[in-house]
Each structure stands twice: as C-alpha cells, then as structure tokens.
C-alpha cells in the first residue's frame, strides 16, 4: 500500500486500529510522510473550498432565479398590499376627525339636554329651573338659578344648572367659572364639576383649552369622580 492510499484510508477511517496506530507513529518519525499528509490535507481543504465556492455560486444563481420568479408572482400582491396599507393610513391621516367642540357637542347632546325633574304639587325653584332648562327656556332657567344663588352662592344644584345654562347658551367663560366653583366643593359625594368644566373648555376651544380639558378629564379618571366614564370616552378621542 503506497503512502497516498494509506493516507486516504486513514482519513476515511478504513485502517484497522493496529495500522492506524502505526501510521500515526510513522507521521511523527518520518518528516517526508508528515509532509505528504500535510499536502494531502491542504489539497483536500482547497478542493473542498473550491467545490464549496462553486456550490455557493450555483446556489446564488438558483436563489436569484427563484427570487425573480417569486417577484414576478408576488409583485402584484405586494402592490395590492401596499395600496391597502396606504388606504388605511390615508383614512386615519386625511379623513376628517371630529374637533374638540364637536366631541363636546355630541356628549352634551347625548347626555346633558335633559335634567331629572320630579314635580310635586308645589314645585320649588330647583324643579322649575330644571323644567325650564329641559324645555330650552334658558333665559327663564338662568333667572331662577341666579336669583337663588344670590341668596345661597354655595348651592351645588343651582351652580350645576347655572353652568349648564351658560354652556348651552355659549357663555363658555361664565360656564368655566361656575363649574370650577362647583368642582371646588370636595365635600360633595357626587360632583360633576371638573368634568363639566372640561366640557366647557372643549366647547370654548381656545389655543390652550384642549390641554386644560385633557388635564381635567385625566383628574376625573384618576380620582374616580363623577363623569369618569364620559371622561374616558372623550380623552380617547382627543
């Protein structure tokens, strides 16, 4: 058996254990054999590298062909998907969003156009003011509540109606003051003052009013005050 055949059999694992041990001892003792083994290993590595490079080239060409074919198939789908994304983005970016005033208007229309009234045989000032408010007679409602507040400026029920009347009439500065006064009544078990004040800011819509309204709404949410549900609905849309 010549050296090349022995070397090949050694690296192929085909030598018996005895011959394998002897061959390894010869490599250590024989410089020529050691050089031959080194050359064999280098040649194998070079051949493997060249073969690998060739294979890589073939794989790259194949992947390019597959990519081109896939691109031809998927390009229309990709364009369609991109168009859908652009449509969705366009909807959110360019579709008219409700203004803060519109959001407040909608809430007022849905929740604050009618006050609870229980009329007795002898209706009191609160019942009369509430009835006038419900019927859209804001001047009459305002006259009643202001007359009452001149005698009792801390009456929370009349402060509430006074603020709502001002809000419905477009007197937003006055509504803000009245709702703020109501909101300061921290001893009340249920107090919508801060929430209504936020609505008044949204309706007024001056440059910093949206920020102020958001802060008030967040306070209502954080402190679990009356109007918390409405505050959460509004703040999500601001």
C-alpha positions in Angstrom: 0.0 0.0 0.0 1.5 3.3 -1.1 1.6 6.4 1.1 -1.3 8.2 -0.7 -3.5 5.1 -0.4 -2.6 4.8 3.3 -3.3 8.4 3.9 -6.7 8.2 2.2 -7.6 5.1 4.1 -6.5 6.8 7.4 -8.7 9.8 6.9 -11.5 7.6 5.6 -11.4 5.6 8.8 -10.7 2.4 7.0 -7.4 1.4 8.6 -7.5 -1.3 11.3 -6.7 0.0 14.8 -3.2 -1.5 14.7 -2.3 0.0 11.4 -3.9 3.3 12.4 -1.6 3.5 15.5 1.4 2.5 13.4 0.7 5.2 10.8 0.4 7.9 13.4 3.7 6.8 14.9 5.3 7.0 11.4 4.0 10.5 10.8 5.9 11.6 13.9 9.0 9.8 12.9 9.1 10.4 9.2 9.2 14.0 8.0 8.5 13.0 4.4 5.4 11.2 5.4 4.4 14.1 7.6 4.9 16.5 4.6 2.8 14.2 2.4 0.0 14.1 5.0 0.1 17.9 5.3 0.0 18.3 1.5 -2.9 15.8 1.3 -4.9 17.7 4.0 -4.2 21.1 2.3 -5.2 19.7 -1.1 -8.4 18.3 0.4 -9.2 21.6 2.0 -8.5 23.5 -1.2 -10.6 21.1 -3.2 -13.4 21.3 -0.7 -13.2 25.1 -0.6 -13.3 25.3 -4.4 -16.1 22.9 -4.5 -17.9 24.9 -1.8 -17.3 28.1 -3.7 -18.7 26.6 -6.9 -21.6 25.3 -5.0 -22.2 28.7 -3.5 -22.1 30.2 -6.9 -24.6 27.7 -8.1 -26.9 28.3 -5.1 -26.7 32.0 -5.5 -27.7 31.7 -9.2 -30.5 29.4 -8.3 -31.8 31.7 -5.5 -31.6 34.7 -7.9 -33.7 32.8 -10.4 -36.2 31.8 -7.7 -36.3 35.3 -6.4 -37.0 36.7 -9.8 -39.7 34.2 -10.4 -41.2 34.8 -6.9 -41.0 38.6 -7.5 -43.0 38.2 -10.7 -45.6 36.2 -8.8 -45.7 38.3 -5.7 -45.2 41.8 -7.1 -48.9 42.4 -7.9 -49.8 41.0 -4.5 -47.2 43.3 -2.8 -48.5 46.3 -4.7 -52.0 45.4 -3.7 -50.9 45.0 0.0 -49.1 48.3 -0.2 -52.1 50.0 -1.7 -54.3 48.7 1.2 -51.8 50.0 3.8 -51.8 53.4 2.1 -55.6 53.4 2.1 -55.7 52.6 5.8 -53.1 55.3 6.5 -54.9 57.7 4.3 -58.1 57.1 6.2 -56.5 58.0 9.5 -54.4 60.8 8.2 -56.8 62.6 5.9 -60.3 61.5 7.0 -61.8 64.5 8.9 -61.5 63.9 12.6 -64.1 65.5 14.9 -63.0 68.7 16.5 -62.9 69.1 20.3 -66.0 71.3 20.0 -67.8 68.6 18.0 -66.8 66.0 20.6 -68.2 68.2 23.4 -71.4 68.9 21.4 -72.0 65.2 20.9 -71.6 64.4 24.6 -73.9 67.3 25.6 -76.5 66.3 23.0 -76.4 62.7 24.3 -76.3 63.3 28.0 -77.0 66.9 29.1 -80.1 68.1 27.3 -82.5 66.8 29.9 -82.3 67.1 33.7 -84.1 64.9 36.1 -87.3 66.6 37.4 -89.8 65.3 39.9 -92.6 67.8 40.0 -94.7 68.0 43.2 -97.9 69.8 43.8 -95.9 72.8 44.8 -92.8 72.8 42.6 -89.7 74.5 44.1 -87.2 76.7 42.4 -84.9 73.8 41.5 -87.7 71.9 39.8 -88.9 75.0 38.0 -85.3 75.8 36.8 -84.8 72.1 35.7 -88.1 72.2 33.8 -87.2 75.4 32.0 -83.8 74.0 31.1 -85.4 70.9 29.7 -87.7 72.9 27.6 -84.9 75.0 26.2 -86.1 78.1 28.1 -82.6 79.0 29.1 -83.3 82.7 30.0 -86.0 81.6 32.4 -83.8 78.9 33.9 -80.9 81.3 34.3 -83.1 83.9 36.0 -84.3 81.3 38.6 -80.9 79.9 39.4 -79.2 83.3 39.6 -81.9 84.6 41.9 -81.3 81.6 44.1 -77.5 81.9 44.0 -77.6 85.5 45.1 -79.1 84.2 48.4 -77.1 81.0 48.6 -74.0 81.1 46.4 -72.8 77.7 47.5 -75.9 75.7 46.5 -74.4 72.9 44.3 -77.6 72.1 42.5 -78.1 75.6 41.3 -74.4 76.0 40.4 -74.7 72.9 38.2 -77.8 74.3 36.4 -76.2 77.7 36.1 -73.2 76.3 34.5 -75.2 74.1 32.1 -77.3 77.0 31.1 -74.2 79.1 30.3 -72.7 76.2 28.4 -75.8 75.7 26.3 -76.0 79.5 25.6 -72.4 79.7 24.5 -71.2 81.7 27.5 -68.2 79.5 28.0 -66.1 81.8 30.2 -69.0 82.0 32.6 -69.7 78.3 32.4 -66.0 77.6 33.3 -66.2 79.8 36.3 -69.4 78.2 37.5 -68.3 74.7 37.0 -64.9 75.5 38.7 -66.8 76.7 41.7 -68.8 73.6 41.7 -65.7 71.4 41.4 -64.2 73.0 44.5 -67.0 71.5 46.6 -64.9 68.5 47.5 -67.3 67.6 50.3 -70.0 66.5 47.8 -70.5 62.8 47.4 -71.1 63.1 43.6 -69.7 66.2 41.9 -69.5 66.5 38.1 -67.9 70.0 38.4 -64.5 69.1 37.0 -66.0 67.0 34.2 -68.4 69.8 33.1 -65.6 72.3 33.3 -63.6 70.2 30.9 -66.6 70.2 28.5 -66.7 73.9 28.7 -63.0 74.2 27.8 -63.6 71.9 24.9 -66.5 74.0 23.7 -64.6 77.2 24.0 -61.7 75.8 22.0 -59.1 78.5 22.6 -55.4 77.6 21.9 -54.6 76.0 25.3 -58.1 74.8 26.2 -57.6 71.3 24.8 -54.6 70.7 27.0 -56.5 72.1 30.0 -59.5 69.9 29.2 -57.4 66.8 28.9 -55.8 67.5 32.3 -59.2 67.9 33.9 -60.5 64.7 32.3 -57.5 62.8 33.5 -58.1 64.1 37.0 -61.7 62.9 36.8 -60.4 59.5 35.8 -57.6 59.2 38.3 -59.7 60.4 41.2 -62.8 58.3 40.1 -65.0 61.4 40.1 -68.5 61.7 38.7 -68.3 61.7 34.9 -65.4 59.2 34.9 -67.0 57.1 32.1 -67.6 60.1 29.9 -64.1 61.4 30.6 -62.5 58.1 29.5 -64.6 58.2 26.3 -63.6 61.8 25.5 -59.9 61.5 26.3 -59.5 58.6 24.0 -60.7 60.8 21.1 -58.7 63.9 21.9 
